[in-house]
Amino acid sequence: MARLAKDLTVRHGKGFSRSNVMMMRAFCLAFPNVQTLSGLLSGSHYVELLSIDDTLELGKGFTFVGRQYRITLNNTHYRVDLVFYHRILRCFVLIDLKINDVEHHDIGQMNMYLGYFATEENSEGDNPPIGIILTRNKDELLVEYATYQMNSQLFVQKYQLYLPDREELRRELELTLQLAEDRASEEN
């Protein structure tokens, strides 16, 4: 595993530490390709995002880093549902999946994750991380007030109860990333 991790890092860049490669293997063994995903849905919807039959592809440049990625602050453990590294944008993309409506503390939690990744995980030359909260319902007013004067790249989007086709998912992710780029350009 250690040698594979080194080879993958040389070939593809960040995201292939020994522990991440071991988690990727465990994920593949636990969730082999199946014909229907509805039976796999649980508390989180990450299974749907990662179990796309032919490619687990979110778009060009995404590298899977981990699911239920553990971070520890003052001996308290937190878990980011999905962590990717976007090789072209040179930034981490954190995705938190909410079964219920988004609440203000969910936004604060994602902002904490963004701060952690910017400080502890980013390497020299990395751009600030992007946070995406996928939620059953999006209360625009709550999101506006909860993100008031935040300089981070944090987005809240409503998810659908069915898996969109690959093209629709690609368009949504490209739109979100474009919004992040525009936001970053405005701040500079």
C-alpha positions as CSV (number, residue, x, y, z in Angstrom):
1,M,0.0,0.0,0.0
2,A,2.8,2.4,0.8
3,R,4.4,1.8,-2.6
4,L,1.1,2.2,-4.4
5,A,0.5,5.5,-2.5
6,K,3.9,6.8,-3.6
7,D,3.4,5.8,-7.2
8,L,-0.1,7.3,-7.3
9,T,1.1,10.6,-5.8
10,V,3.9,10.9,-8.3
11,R,1.5,10.1,-11.2
12,H,-1.6,12.1,-10.0
13,G,-0.6,14.5,-7.3
14,K,-2.1,15.0,-3.8
15,G,-4.7,12.8,-2.2
16,F,-3.0,9.4,-2.3
17,S,-1.4,9.0,1.2
18,R,-1.2,5.5,2.4
19,S,-4.2,5.9,4.7
20,N,-6.2,7.4,1.8
21,V,-5.4,4.5,-0.5
22,M,-6.4,2.1,2.2
23,M,-9.7,3.9,2.7
24,M,-10.3,3.9,-1.1
25,R,-9.7,0.2,-1.2
26,A,-12.1,-0.4,1.8
27,F,-14.7,1.8,0.1
28,C,-14.5,-0.2,-3.1
29,L,-14.8,-3.5,-1.2
30,A,-17.7,-2.2,0.8
31,F,-19.6,-0.6,-2.1
32,P,-19.0,-2.6,-5.3
33,N,-20.8,-1.5,-8.4
34,V,-24.5,-2.3,-8.3
35,Q,-27.3,-1.8,-10.8
36,T,-29.5,0.2,-8.4
37,L,-28.4,2.7,-5.9
38,S,-31.6,3.2,-4.0
39,G,-31.0,0.3,-1.8
40,L,-27.6,1.7,-0.7
41,L,-29.0,5.1,0.6
42,S,-28.3,5.7,4.2
43,G,-28.0,8.7,6.4
44,S,-25.6,10.3,4.0
45,H,-26.0,10.5,0.2
46,Y,-22.3,10.2,-0.6
47,V,-22.8,6.7,-1.8
48,E,-24.8,8.0,-4.7
49,L,-22.1,10.5,-5.6
50,L,-19.3,8.0,-5.5
51,S,-21.1,4.9,-7.0
52,I,-21.6,6.2,-10.5
53,D,-21.1,3.0,-12.5
54,D,-18.7,3.9,-15.2
55,T,-16.4,6.7,-14.0
56,L,-17.0,8.0,-10.0
57,E,-16.2,11.2,-12.0
58,L,-17.2,14.7,-10.8
59,G,-15.5,16.5,-13.7
60,K,-12.0,17.1,-15.0
61,G,-9.4,17.6,-12.3
62,F,-11.1,16.1,-9.2
63,T,-9.1,13.7,-7.1
64,F,-10.8,11.7,-4.4
65,V,-9.2,12.3,-1.0
66,G,-11.5,10.6,1.4
67,R,-15.0,10.1,2.8
68,Q,-15.8,10.8,6.5
69,Y,-12.4,12.6,6.5
70,R,-11.5,13.0,10.2
71,I,-10.2,16.2,11.6
72,T,-9.4,16.7,15.3
73,L,-9.6,20.0,17.2
74,N,-8.8,20.1,20.9
75,N,-9.4,16.3,21.2
76,T,-12.8,16.6,19.5
77,H,-13.2,14.6,16.3
78,Y,-15.2,16.0,13.3
79,R,-15.8,14.3,10.0
80,V,-16.2,15.9,6.6
81,D,-18.5,13.7,4.4
82,L,-16.4,14.0,1.2
83,V,-13.0,15.5,0.5
84,F,-11.6,16.0,-3.0
85,Y,-8.7,17.9,-4.3
86,H,-9.2,19.8,-7.6
87,R,-5.8,19.6,-9.4
88,I,-6.6,22.4,-11.9
89,L,-7.9,24.9,-9.4
90,R,-5.3,23.7,-6.8
91,C,-7.7,23.6,-3.9
92,F,-9.6,21.2,-1.7
93,V,-13.3,20.8,-2.3
94,L,-15.2,19.7,0.9
95,I,-18.7,18.4,0.6
96,D,-21.0,18.0,3.5
97,L,-24.3,16.2,2.9
98,K,-27.4,17.0,5.1
99,I,-30.4,14.7,5.2
100,N,-32.6,17.5,6.6
101,D,-32.9,21.2,5.9
102,V,-29.6,23.2,6.4
103,E,-29.3,25.0,9.7
104,H,-27.1,27.9,10.7
105,H,-24.8,25.6,12.7
106,D,-24.2,23.5,9.6
107,I,-22.8,26.6,7.8
108,G,-20.6,27.4,10.8
109,Q,-19.4,23.8,10.9
110,M,-18.4,24.0,7.2
111,N,-16.7,27.3,7.7
112,M,-14.7,25.7,10.5
113,Y,-13.7,22.8,8.1
114,L,-12.6,25.4,5.5
115,G,-10.5,27.2,8.2
116,Y,-8.9,23.9,9.2
117,F,-8.1,22.9,5.6
118,A,-6.7,26.3,4.8
119,T,-4.4,26.2,7.8
120,E,-3.6,22.6,8.3
121,E,-4.0,20.8,5.0
122,N,-3.1,23.3,2.3
123,S,0.4,23.2,0.9
124,E,2.4,26.1,-0.5
125,G,0.7,27.2,-3.8
126,D,-2.7,25.8,-2.9
127,N,-5.7,28.1,-3.2
128,P,-8.3,28.4,-0.4
129,P,-10.6,25.4,-0.1
130,I,-14.2,25.4,-1.4
131,G,-17.0,24.1,0.8
132,I,-20.3,22.8,-0.6
133,I,-23.2,21.9,1.7
134,L,-25.8,19.7,-0.1
135,T,-29.1,19.9,1.7
136,R,-32.7,18.7,1.3
137,N,-34.0,22.3,1.3
138,K,-32.2,25.6,1.0
139,D,-33.6,28.5,3.0
140,E,-32.1,31.4,1.0
141,L,-32.6,34.0,3.8
142,L,-31.1,31.7,6.4
143,V,-28.1,31.1,4.2
144,E,-27.7,34.8,3.4
145,Y,-27.6,35.7,7.1
146,A,-25.5,32.7,8.2
147,T,-22.8,33.5,5.7
148,Y,-22.9,37.3,6.3
149,Q,-19.5,38.8,5.6
150,M,-17.8,35.4,5.3
151,N,-14.9,35.6,3.0
152,S,-14.7,31.9,2.5
153,Q,-15.9,30.0,-0.6
154,L,-18.8,28.3,1.0
155,F,-21.9,27.3,-1.0
156,V,-25.2,25.8,0.0
157,Q,-27.1,23.9,-2.7
158,K,-30.3,21.9,-2.7
159,Y,-29.9,18.2,-3.6
160,Q,-32.4,16.1,-5.5
161,L,-33.7,12.8,-4.2
162,Y,-32.7,11.1,-7.4
163,L,-29.3,10.8,-9.0
164,P,-29.0,13.3,-11.8
165,D,-27.4,12.1,-15.0
166,R,-23.7,12.6,-15.4
167,E,-24.1,15.7,-17.7
168,E,-26.4,17.5,-15.2
169,L,-24.1,16.7,-12.3
170,R,-21.1,18.0,-14.3
171,R,-23.0,21.3,-15.2
172,E,-23.9,21.9,-11.6
173,L,-20.3,21.3,-10.4
174,E,-18.9,23.5,-13.1
175,L,-21.4,26.3,-12.2
176,T,-20.5,26.0,-8.5
177,L,-16.7,26.1,-9.3
178,Q,-17.3,29.1,-11.6
179,L,-19.1,31.0,-8.9
180,A,-16.2,30.2,-6.6
181,E,-13.7,31.6,-9.1
182,D,-15.8,34.7,-9.6
183,R,-16.1,35.2,-5.9
184,A,-12.3,34.9,-5.5
185,S,-11.7,37.4,-8.3
186,E,-14.1,39.9,-6.7
187,E,-12.2,39.6,-3.4
188,N,-8.8,40.3,-5.0
